[in-house]
Amino acid sequence: MSVSHADVIITGGGVIGCSIVYNLAKSQVNSLIIEKAAGVGQEASRSGAGILASNAPTREPYAELSRASLALYPSLAEELKAQTQIDIEFCDCRIRALQKWHPPLTDYRQINL
């Protein structure tokens, strides 16, 4: 790729930036990642330890987008394995978080320890 020309410039080489560039490349779009770290996936993507979560039981837009994104991941893992022979070891573990709702306290002194 020529550094002197890009149709799209992506700021950030984390999992989202790399996914965007990967999909643009499949559509023959010349793109460039600008990353401040020494390599891609070194910042927040690395800190996430590969954990993909969408536990929010709401219908809020962010929760809906998280679930839709997570649903795309198995096919992406297979596609990457077929193209690169690298198994990213995706595991659909279906971890569920149990939460107990507590009404908000108006005064911390109300807590009985």
Secondary structure, DSSP 8 states (H G I E B T S, - for coil): --TT--SEEEE--SHHHHHHHHHHHHTT--EEEE-SSSSTT-SHHHHTTT-------S--HHHHHHHHHHHHHHHHHHHHHHHH---------------------S-GGG---
